[in-house]
Amino acid sequence: QVQLVESGGGLVQAGGSLRLSCAASGRTFSAYAMGWFRQAPGKEREFVAAIRWSDGGTTYADSVKGRFTISRDYAKITGYLQMNSLKPEDTAVYYCAVRRFLGAMNQNEYDFWGQGTQVTVSS
């Protein structure tokens, strides 16, 4: 079992930045990938970014390319999502997730999920 705790959300003006963190814990941590997803009110959860745990390979949704950067600290078992040039349409609850086995990183078939952190971007 893996527990995930997100932090770093908050209220920011358009054009600003936030850095989300996702700390993983558990008896034995093993992951193929860590991903970030978001869900805005009245909308379905959508993929944001993911990182392959072993070698740091990344993939992004088109809507955040060039603005968001996903990274991970292998030793600390923590993932990060640096969000720059934020827009009001980025407002959502952001979730981190861990996928244990090989598969498409941009699909939501992840095994463990955090509780989410709210990001609100004002115009």
Buried (B, 14 or more C-beta within 10 A) or exposed (E): EBEBBBEBBEEBEEEBEBBBBBBBEBEEEEBBBBBBBBBBEEEEBBBBBBBBBEEEEBBBBEBBEEBBBBBBEEEEBBBBBBBBEBBEEBBBBBBBBBBBEEEEBBEBEBEBBBEBBEBBBEE
